[in-house]
Amino acid sequence: MIRIFRHFVPVQILALVLADGLILFGSMYLGVAVRFLGGDSFGIDDIQPLHPKLATVITFTAVMLSSMAALGLYEREVTASEWGYYIRLMGSYVVGMVIMTLIFYLFPRLFLGRGSLVLTGLFSILAIVVMRGLFVRLVNGDVLKRRLLVLGTGSRAAQLEQVFRQHNIAHKFHLVGFLPMGTVNHSVGLSKILKNTGPILATAIHHKVDEIIVAVRERRQGNLPMGDLLECKLEGIGIADISSFIEREAGYVQLDSLNPSWLVFSDGFCRSSSRGLAKRFFDISVCIVFLAVTLPMLALSALLILLESGRPIFYRQVRVGECGQMFQVLKFRSMHVNAEQEGGPQWASEGDQRVTRVGRVLRKFRIDELPQILNVLRGDMSLVGPRPERPFFVNDLIKKIPYYSNRHTVRPGITGWAQIRYHAVGSIEDSRQKLQYDLYYVKNHSLFLDIVILLQTARVVLFGGGEKSKAGNMPIAGV
């Protein structure tokens, strides 16, 4: 993992983005060279200075990488051997080419001839398909796997096994085994437990360990030999607490392995006035553009709601915002009027009978959330952040889920890390699972992470679901 602005990005993903970028960059020069073989033009009649053409290449590369990310081509559930992968790749090129056409219209100095653009697309898509096929085989090879040794055989160590299964990260590691640390009750398979017959360093060297994961709950009374761990550290073997490892590799803060001291001494939870101003400027700028682009969709949605079930078109509901402040969230009404008049507040669920036919479509494509752009412009919400919940549920969840109130230390958002990594909330347990992703965002939020979330939100809207709703099988972890 490489940490970019506090967000953990898999090395494999970074390498894949770099490889795709180099292919896109070089394909444009190749496409123009083939198109005008024997000539000295760069796709237009008059020779222009180099810098506008370099700007064209950079713009094309950035647009295509963004459209590929938005269609989920850097996610774990897409492999180079599935039809879904090719559909998404072709879709990303269609979207990218449409955007490039608009850019050429708005900025004529960036113009590139149609023939050159088509050749560029053909060369790059063929090269990317071949490169990704080779890349997947390389990543799946045992040579690149890091060898892990886990200290502990109790419930925390068993949680690590569960994380490996649920988040499809086993391809990145080879788990050599678990080393018991003063416990007689084992929660992991006996076949995976190593004999603790000597110093930890000797065991680590024998098994060629790259990193040691500390999964010991009780660390007093000699259960955690710090001297042995120091020797391993000095020998260049990585040492990681289980909470830090799960945060790094799975992208959430696991509540079961969490303790207040880890929160206090770990990095993150940084807030500054400059960060706040940059985020606010980003929110307003994107919302104004997005509002202009989606205005026809907003008008059509309002008309359909009016025709099916009449007024009101919008639904206002009190939600809990930053620092516990109440505000009214604005959404398109997707349920029948007075849907909760008799039963009171209820969790949303699959096949909810309170939802109208138009409402189901609006919810499926997240269109019902679009009016919240106005909440963002007013300052009640941000584009990205934990989803705001109703006071009725918040008061209950704070009592039942530890650290739940910590999600209110940042401004709530229309979309968020939990929304793209986990399905919609329908129970207290779902709220508990989503809180783990919300805490990751609160701890590591940055403008870079906001952009990553916005790009991946497009993938969720187009292909549905969060991480839990799919069985992901891509051999590399997503951004």
Summary of the structure (lengths in Angstrom):
residues: 479
radius of gyration: 25.4
end to end distance: 10.3
largest distance: 80.1
contacts: 1435
relative contact order: 0.11
helix: 56%
strand: 10%
